[in-house]
Amino acid sequence: MAGGAQQDDEEITGINVTPLVDIVLVLLIIFMVTANFIVRETVEVDLPRAANGGETVQGLVNVVLDKEGKLYFDGAAVSETDLRAKVAEAIAKDKDTRAIISADQSIAYGQVMRLIDTVKGQGIAKFALNIEKDVAPAAAPATP
């Protein structure tokens, strides 16, 4: 046995994994408790819903257009000219920069397209539109 008395001339052939399991469980508990505190500030946006949304890789640039039409770049409020400068700066650091664009569903389509055009115009070729995954596809309203 691992805890029993052994003679001095015998080799230890068994490994006691109980301390390893204890340490792993303590680390898991610490991770679970601290994970709630490591949250970035977010801007509340009422995202459109879609039943068949794909998973996206977290991009390096997050651009948000809220319901009042205010722009946010990585959580900080910016003007459209500041957005252009920050996107150009991100492209200068990494030419493969990707963007995740989030827009409130009450925003007009033209404003969202202008935002996409602004981001693409600064050199970001790959971007994703953020959605909130819906459980069931919404039924299209019937037109009389």
Backbone as numpy.savetxt, mean C-alpha at the origin, in Angstrom:
# Nx Ny Nz CAx CAy CAz Cx Cy Cz
16.61 -38.01 28.17 15.78 -36.83 28.17 16.65 -35.58 28.17
16.08 -34.51 27.67 16.85 -33.28 27.59 17.07 -32.66 28.95
16.10 -32.78 29.86 16.21 -32.15 31.17 16.78 -33.07 32.23
16.96 -34.34 31.93 17.42 -35.30 32.93 18.92 -35.24 33.15
19.38 -35.90 34.21 20.82 -35.94 34.51 21.48 -36.87 33.51
22.62 -36.44 33.00 23.36 -37.23 32.04 24.77 -37.46 32.57
25.38 -38.52 32.10 26.77 -38.76 32.46 27.65 -37.84 31.65
28.84 -37.55 32.15 29.74 -36.60 31.49 30.32 -37.14 30.19
30.41 -38.46 30.04 31.04 -38.99 28.85 30.08 -39.17 27.67
28.79 -38.91 27.84 27.84 -39.04 26.74 27.77 -37.74 25.94
27.59 -37.88 24.63 27.42 -36.71 23.78 25.94 -36.29 23.79
25.70 -35.00 23.61 24.33 -34.50 23.53 23.85 -34.72 22.10
22.86 -35.54 21.92 22.37 -35.86 20.58 21.01 -35.26 20.28
20.33 -34.75 21.28 19.01 -34.15 21.07 19.07 -32.64 21.19
18.19 -31.96 20.46 18.11 -30.51 20.52 16.78 -30.13 21.16
16.85 -29.28 22.14 15.65 -28.81 22.82 15.12 -27.60 22.04
13.95 -27.74 21.39 13.40 -26.67 20.57 12.44 -25.77 21.34
12.18 -26.08 22.58 11.24 -25.27 23.37 11.69 -23.82 23.49
12.97 -23.52 23.79 13.36 -22.11 23.85 13.23 -21.40 22.51
13.49 -22.11 21.41 13.35 -21.52 20.08 11.89 -21.15 19.81
11.00 -22.04 20.13 9.57 -21.77 19.93 9.13 -20.60 20.80
9.60 -20.54 22.03 9.26 -19.43 22.93 9.71 -18.09 22.34
10.91 -18.05 21.83 11.45 -16.80 21.26 10.65 -16.39 20.02
10.35 -17.34 19.16 9.58 -17.04 17.96 8.19 -16.52 18.31
7.55 -17.11 19.30 6.23 -16.63 19.70 6.28 -15.24 20.30
7.31 -14.96 21.09 7.45 -13.61 21.66 7.68 -12.59 20.54
8.52 -12.93 19.55 8.74 -12.02 18.43 7.46 -11.82 17.62
6.68 -12.86 17.45 5.41 -12.74 16.73 4.45 -11.82 17.46
4.37 -11.95 18.76 3.49 -11.09 19.56 3.95 -9.64 19.48
5.24 -9.41 19.57 5.77 -8.04 19.46 5.44 -7.46 18.10
5.61 -8.24 17.04 5.29 -7.76 15.69 3.80 -7.42 15.57
2.94 -8.28 16.10 1.50 -8.03 15.99 1.08 -6.78 16.76
1.70 -6.53 17.89 1.34 -5.36 18.69 1.85 -4.08 18.03
3.08 -4.10 17.53 3.66 -2.88 16.97 3.19 -2.61 15.55
2.65 -3.59 14.85 2.22 -3.38 13.47 1.10 -2.34 13.40
0.29 -2.22 14.44 -0.78 -1.23 14.43 -0.24 0.19 14.52
0.94 0.37 15.07 1.51 1.71 15.23 2.29 2.15 14.01
2.67 1.23 13.16 3.45 1.57 11.98 2.49 1.74 10.81
1.71 2.79 10.86 0.72 3.07 9.83 0.97 4.47 9.31
1.02 4.61 7.99 1.20 5.93 7.40 -0.09 6.71 7.48
0.06 8.03 7.57 -1.13 8.86 7.56 -1.79 8.75 6.19
-3.09 8.67 6.19 -3.81 8.52 4.94 -4.83 9.63 4.80
-5.23 9.86 3.58 -6.27 10.82 3.27 -7.52 9.99 2.97
-8.62 10.31 3.64 -9.85 9.56 3.44 -10.43 9.88 2.06
-10.60 8.84 1.25 -11.15 8.98 -0.09 -12.19 7.88 -0.27
-13.34 8.25 -0.79 -14.38 7.27 -1.07 -14.08 6.67 -2.44
-13.39 5.51 -2.45 -12.95 4.90 -3.69 -14.11 4.20 -4.39
-14.08 4.18 -5.73 -15.11 3.42 -6.44 -14.90 1.93 -6.19
-15.98 1.17 -6.31 -15.91 -0.27 -6.05 -15.92 -1.04 -7.36
-15.20 -2.16 -7.35 -15.17 -3.06 -8.50 -15.03 -4.47 -7.99
-15.73 -5.40 -8.62 -15.70 -6.78 -8.17 -14.44 -7.50 -8.64
-13.88 -7.09 -9.75 -12.75 -7.81 -10.33 -11.49 -6.96 -10.35
-11.11 -6.44 -9.21 -9.90 -5.65 -9.13 -8.70 -6.55 -8.93
-7.60 -6.24 -9.58 -6.38 -7.03 -9.43 -5.54 -6.49 -8.31
-4.64 -7.32 -7.83 -3.72 -6.90 -6.78 -2.65 -6.01 -7.42
-2.26 -4.96 -6.74 -1.22 -4.09 -7.25 -0.04 -4.10 -6.29
1.12 -3.90 -6.87 2.33 -3.80 -6.07 2.39 -2.39 -5.52
2.77 -2.26 -4.27 2.85 -0.93 -3.68 3.82 -0.08 -4.48
3.33 1.04 -5.01 4.16 1.92 -5.82 5.00 2.83 -4.97
5.89 3.49 -5.63 6.76 4.43 -4.93 6.09 5.79 -4.78
5.09 6.08 -5.61 4.45 7.38 -5.59 2.95 7.17 -5.41
2.37 7.82 -4.40 0.93 7.77 -4.18 0.35 9.16 -4.42
-0.57 9.24 -5.36 -1.22 10.52 -5.69 -2.70 10.36 -5.39
-3.25 11.31 -4.62 -4.65 11.24 -4.19 -5.36 12.53 -4.59
-6.57 12.38 -5.12 -7.44 13.51 -5.44 -8.70 13.33 -4.59
-8.88 14.20 -3.58 -10.02 14.02 -2.67 -11.29 14.66 -3.24
-12.39 14.55 -2.48 -13.68 15.00 -3.00 -13.78 16.51 -3.17
-12.90 17.28 -2.51 -12.88 18.73 -2.73 -11.98 19.12 -3.90
-11.32 18.14 -4.51 -10.42 18.42 -5.64 -9.01 18.75 -5.22
-8.65 18.52 -3.94 -7.30 18.78 -3.46 -6.39 17.61 -3.82
-5.17 17.94 -4.20 -4.17 16.93 -4.57 -3.27 16.63 -3.38
-2.90 15.38 -3.24 -1.96 14.94 -2.21 -0.90 14.06 -2.86
0.34 14.31 -2.52 1.46 13.50 -3.01 2.10 12.83 -1.81
1.99 11.52 -1.72 2.50 10.74 -0.58 2.02 11.31 0.75
0.76 11.71 0.82 0.15 12.16 2.05 0.25 13.65 2.32
1.04 14.39 1.54 1.20 15.83 1.76 0.42 16.60 0.68
-0.32 17.62 1.11 -1.09 18.42 0.17 -0.16 19.21 -0.74
-0.45 19.19 -2.05 0.38 19.89 -3.03 -0.53 20.56 -4.06
0.04 21.54 -4.75 -0.66 22.14 -5.88 -0.30 21.33 -7.13
-0.94 21.65 -8.24 -0.67 20.89 -9.47 0.76 21.11 -9.95
1.28 22.33 -9.82 2.67 22.58 -10.23 3.65 21.88 -9.30
3.35 21.86 -7.99 4.20 21.12 -7.05 4.16 19.62 -7.35
2.98 19.12 -7.74 2.86 17.71 -8.08 3.77 17.38 -9.26
3.76 18.23 -10.27 4.64 18.00 -11.43 6.10 17.96 -11.00
6.50 18.88 -10.13 7.89 18.93 -9.69 8.25 17.69 -8.87
7.36 17.26 -7.99 7.64 16.08 -7.15 7.69 14.80 -7.97
6.80 14.68 -8.96 6.83 13.50 -9.83 8.11 13.49 -10.65
8.50 14.65 -11.17 9.74 14.73 -11.94 10.94 14.38 -11.06
10.91 14.80 -9.81 11.98 14.48 -8.87 12.03 12.97 -8.60
10.86 12.34 -8.48 10.81 10.89 -8.26 11.34 10.14 -9.48
11.02 10.63 -10.67 11.51 10.01 -11.90 13.02 10.18 -12.01
13.55 11.32 -11.56 14.99 11.54 -11.61 15.73 10.55 -10.71
15.12 10.20 -9.58 15.74 9.24 -8.67 15.68 7.82 -9.22
14.52 7.45 -9.80 14.33 6.10 -10.32 13.44 6.18 -11.55
13.98 5.85 -12.71 13.21 5.99 -13.95 12.05 4.99 -14.05
12.08 3.93 -13.24 11.00 2.94 -13.25 9.96 3.20 -12.16
9.86 4.44 -11.71 8.90 4.79 -10.67 7.48 4.51 -11.15
6.70 3.94 -10.25 5.29 3.66 -10.53 4.43 4.55 -9.66
3.21 4.77 -10.09 2.29 5.62 -9.33 1.01 4.86 -9.04
0.45 5.10 -7.88 -0.89 4.62 -7.54 -1.76 5.86 -7.40
-2.77 5.94 -8.24 -3.64 7.11 -8.27 -4.96 6.75 -7.61
-5.33 7.52 -6.59 -6.60 7.34 -5.89 -7.41 8.61 -6.06
-8.67 8.45 -6.45 -9.55 9.60 -6.61 -10.91 9.26 -6.03
-11.50 10.23 -5.36 -12.84 10.05 -4.81 -13.82 9.79 -5.96
-14.78 8.91 -5.72 -15.70 8.55 -6.79 -16.64 9.69 -7.17
-16.74 10.71 -6.33 -17.60 11.84 -6.67 -16.90 12.86 -7.56
-15.62 12.69 -7.79 -14.85 13.60 -8.65 -15.23 13.35 -10.11
-15.31 14.43 -10.88 -15.65 14.32 -12.30 -14.56 13.56 -13.06
-14.98 12.82 -14.06 -14.08 12.01 -14.87 -12.96 12.86 -15.49
-13.30 14.06 -15.91 -12.32 14.94 -16.53 -11.18 15.31 -15.58
-11.49 15.52 -14.31 -10.45 15.85 -13.34 -9.51 14.67 -13.12
-10.06 13.46 -13.09 -9.22 12.27 -12.92 -8.33 12.09 -14.14
-8.87 12.29 -15.33 -8.07 12.17 -16.54 -6.97 13.23 -16.59
-7.27 14.42 -16.10 -6.25 15.47 -16.06 -5.12 15.08 -15.11
-5.48 14.47 -13.97 -4.47 14.00 -13.02 -3.60 12.90 -13.65
-4.24 11.95 -14.33 -3.49 10.89 -15.01 -2.57 11.48 -16.07
-3.08 12.44 -16.82 -2.28 13.08 -17.86 -1.09 13.82 -17.26
-1.30 14.46 -16.11 -0.21 15.17 -15.44 0.88 14.20 -15.00
0.48 13.08 -14.41 1.45 12.09 -13.94 2.20 11.47 -15.11
1.45 11.09 -16.17 2.10 10.49 -17.33 2.97 11.49 -18.07
2.57 12.74 -18.07 3.34 13.78 -18.75 4.71 14.02 -18.13
4.85 13.68 -16.87 6.14 13.86 -16.20 7.04 12.64 -16.36
6.54 11.59 -17.01 7.41 10.45 -17.32 7.06 9.14 -16.64
6.01 9.10 -15.85 5.63 7.83 -15.22 4.81 7.04 -16.24
5.39 5.93 -16.70 4.72 5.13 -17.72 3.76 4.12 -17.12
4.07 3.64 -15.92 3.23 2.62 -15.29 2.54 3.20 -14.07
1.21 3.07 -14.05 0.45 3.55 -12.91 -0.73 2.63 -12.70
-1.31 2.70 -11.52 -2.48 1.90 -11.19 -3.53 2.83 -10.59
-4.79 2.51 -10.86 -5.91 3.25 -10.26 -6.37 2.46 -9.06
-6.39 3.08 -7.90 -6.75 2.43 -6.66 -8.27 2.29 -6.57
-8.73 1.09 -6.20 -10.15 0.85 -6.00 -10.35 0.16 -4.66
-11.58 0.12 -4.22 -11.94 -0.64 -3.04 -12.68 -1.87 -3.54
-12.14 -3.04 -3.23 -12.72 -4.28 -3.76 -14.12 -4.50 -3.21
-15.07 -4.76 -4.11 -16.46 -5.01 -3.76 -16.69 -6.51 -3.74
-17.55 -6.96 -2.84 -17.83 -8.38 -2.71 -18.55 -8.91 -3.95
-19.58 -8.23 -4.37 -20.35 -8.65 -5.54 -20.39 -7.50 -6.54
-20.39 -7.81 -7.82 -20.47 -6.73 -8.81 -21.77 -5.98 -8.67
-21.68 -4.67 -8.77 -22.87 -3.82 -8.67 -23.70 -3.97 -9.94
-24.98 -4.06 -9.75 -25.89 -4.17 -10.90 -26.01 -2.81 -11.56
-25.95 -2.82 -12.87 -26.08 -1.58 -13.63 -27.53 -1.09 -13.53
-27.73 0.20 -13.30 -29.10 0.71 -13.22 -29.81 0.58 -14.56
-31.06 0.16 -14.51 -31.83 -0.01 -15.75 -32.25 1.35 -16.28
-32.13 1.51 -17.56 -32.55 2.78 -18.18 -33.91 2.57 -18.84
-34.83 3.46 -18.55 -36.19 3.30 -19.11 -36.26 3.66 -20.55
